[in-house]
Amino acid sequence: MKSRKPAGSFAPHEVQQIIFPITLSTLAIMTGLIVEDLFDPSSLHLGLIVYGLIIITGTVINHFVIVWTADFRETYGWLNAILTGIGLGMLPYVLPE
């Protein structure tokens, strides 16, 4: 009797269908926060704007890298963990009091 269980993980187009709404919502929220900060001249925080642009860039890169590595190879997992750790470690220094 043959097993009908798939040998691999999801196909790349299935992964993209799962993460595309998450990517779009992240981009929309970050863009909205940056635009809101730009239109309020009394509290312009250049550091937060730069940090938001870094998050947008990382989100777009992460979206395409996850789709290309549908098997979630171990090397990508380590790279993702290191970059996420650096980003979260920078957060206390970037946020205002």
LODO-577517 format. One record per residue (C-alpha): z, y, x; residue number from 0. Coordinates in nm, 3 decimals, padded with zeros to 5 digits. Each point is the difference from the previous one (the first is absolute). Layout:
% LODO-577517
Z|Y|X|NUM;
...
***
This chain:
% LODO-577517
00.000|00.000|00.000|0;
-00.106|00.335|00.140|1;
00.234|00.294|00.003|2;
-00.132|00.311|-00.173|3;
00.235|00.227|00.193|4;
-00.197|00.257|00.205|5;
00.015|-00.045|00.377|6;
00.029|00.372|00.076|7;
00.143|00.314|-00.145|8;
-00.174|00.237|-00.239|9;
-00.360|00.102|00.060|10;
-00.052|00.351|00.142|11;
-00.134|00.139|-00.330|12;
00.307|-00.138|-00.182|13;
00.231|00.167|00.251|14;
-00.188|00.326|-00.045|15;
00.037|-00.021|-00.378|16;
00.375|-00.044|00.040|17;
00.065|00.279|00.250|18;
-00.258|00.257|-00.116|19;
00.219|00.149|-00.279|20;
00.295|00.021|00.240|21;
-00.214|00.178|00.259|22;
-00.139|00.244|-00.257|23;
00.343|00.085|-00.139|24;
00.142|00.054|00.350|25;
-00.289|00.229|00.090|26;
00.034|00.194|-00.327|27;
00.375|00.049|00.041|28;
-00.023|00.108|00.364|29;
-00.292|00.234|-00.070|30;
00.191|00.153|-00.290|31;
00.306|00.057|00.217|32;
-00.208|00.164|00.274|33;
-00.185|00.225|-00.247|34;
00.328|00.096|-00.167|35;
00.146|00.097|00.338|36;
-00.311|00.200|00.091|37;
00.013|00.203|-00.324|38;
00.369|00.090|00.042|39;
-00.004|00.251|00.287|40;
00.378|00.055|-00.015|41;
00.071|-00.349|00.131|42;
-00.294|-00.102|00.217|43;
00.101|-00.298|00.214|44;
-00.274|-00.069|00.254|45;
00.179|-00.310|00.127|46;
00.000|-00.157|-00.345|47;
-00.367|00.078|-00.048|48;
-00.088|-00.166|00.331|49;
00.221|-00.298|-00.085|50;
-00.172|-00.030|-00.339|51;
-00.343|00.005|00.166|52;
00.116|-00.273|00.238|53;
00.115|-00.207|-00.298|54;
-00.336|00.050|-00.176|55;
-00.188|-00.105|00.315|56;
00.223|-00.303|00.049|57;
-00.038|-00.103|-00.363|58;
-00.380|00.008|00.020|59;
-00.002|-00.192|00.329|60;
00.251|-00.252|-00.136|61;
-00.209|-00.050|-00.315|62;
-00.307|-00.102|00.197|63;
00.188|-00.205|00.259|64;
00.176|-00.204|-00.269|65;
-00.332|-00.072|-00.172|66;
-00.162|-00.109|00.327|67;
00.295|-00.223|00.095|68;
00.036|-00.190|-00.325|69;
00.188|-00.279|00.181|70;
00.264|00.249|00.124|71;
-00.016|-00.107|00.360|72;
00.318|00.014|00.202|73;
-00.126|00.272|00.236|74;
-00.073|00.233|-00.291|75;
00.346|-00.067|-00.143|76;
00.164|00.110|00.327|77;
-00.219|00.310|00.026|78;
00.077|00.092|-00.361|79;
00.374|-00.049|00.056|80;
00.001|00.216|00.315|81;
-00.201|00.285|-00.155|82;
00.210|-00.005|-00.318|83;
00.316|00.010|00.209|84;
-00.127|00.298|00.197|85;
-00.096|00.182|-00.320|86;
00.335|-00.062|-00.164|87;
00.181|00.091|00.322|88;
-00.176|00.339|00.006|89;
00.097|00.076|-00.359|90;
00.354|00.139|00.069|91;
-00.139|00.238|00.262|92;
-00.279|00.129|-00.225|93;
00.188|00.048|-00.328|94;
00.182|00.327|-00.054|95;
00.375|00.004|-00.038|96;
***
